[in-house]
């Protein structure tokens, strides 16, 4: 499993969340098997999300997809997001 993390600022969390939720079915067709949303305790418009994928290639295709970029713009994402990929650390 690969986890994709994205952190970005949004113009308005409620507007962003509505678009994010509407994109759920499409995210699933793009390989997302799990996800969660977090807000900064100091700024509700500072949002971090994670998405799980089976492979690094799926995660990277999702992160670079034109559809995702269009959806983020529609949702009111401000500036470039911080994006990173991680595998669960094992002992």
Secondary structure as GFF3:
##gff-version 3
##sequence-region A 1 91
A	DSSP	beta_strand	2	10	.	.	.	ID=ss1
A	DSSP	alpha_helix	13	22	.	.	.	ID=ss2
A	DSSP	alpha_helix	24	29	.	.	.	ID=ss3
A	DSSP	beta_strand	34	39	.	.	.	ID=ss4
A	DSSP	beta_strand	46	53	.	.	.	ID=ss5
A	DSSP	alpha_helix	56	63	.	.	.	ID=ss6
A	DSSP	alpha_helix	66	75	.	.	.	ID=ss7
A	DSSP	beta_strand	77	86	.	.	.	ID=ss8
###
